Amino acid sequence: MIEVEVKAKIENFDTMRKKLDELGAKKTKTESQEDLYFNSPIVDFAETDEALRIRTTISEDVKHIFITYKGPKINNKSKTREEVEMGIEDSIKAKQIFEHIGFKEVRAVRKNRDYYSYKNFEISLDDVEGLEPYMEIEIGLEDGSDYKEAQESIFKLFEKLGITDGFERTSYLELLEQL
C-alpha cells in the first residue's frame, strides 16, 4: 500500500473540529495510541528515512496491536511512502523478538487521535505528548498507483480548511527527537 499523507500544525483542536463539521466530515472514532519505534542493526532508519514500529491502540476499551514498516518518503512535498502493516497479538513478545535479533527501541510516541472521514480522505486531529496540535490528512492507494493526484487533492482540502502553511514532513518521532 502507498500512504499519501500530509501533516500540518494547527492553531487548536476546537476551531478545526468546527471547520470539519461545517465541511461535512464525520467523526469516526477517538483512539489513544502508543508507538514504540525501533532502529535496525543493519542500517540507521534515521538516515534511510524508514520506520519500524509496534503500535498499540485503544478505542472504546478495544485494544489492537500492529507492526508497521514505513519505507522512505518518495517525494519532497508530502509524507507519501510505502506502508506495510499487520495485526499481532502481543506487543511485549514482538518487542522481545525485535530486540533478540538486534533491533533497538528508539522511543515511545504517545498520542490521542480523533479520526474523521470525508469523501475518500481519512483526517486525524493529533494530540501528541510534548508537541503542539497537528492534523493529518491521508489517502491509501494500491501499490504502483500514481500518488500525485491524491497528494494535490489533500493540499486542496487543507486549503478548504484554511490551512496554507505549517506543513510538516518529519514524523512525530523526529519532531520529539529535535526537542
Disulfide bonds with the S-S distance in Angstrom:
none
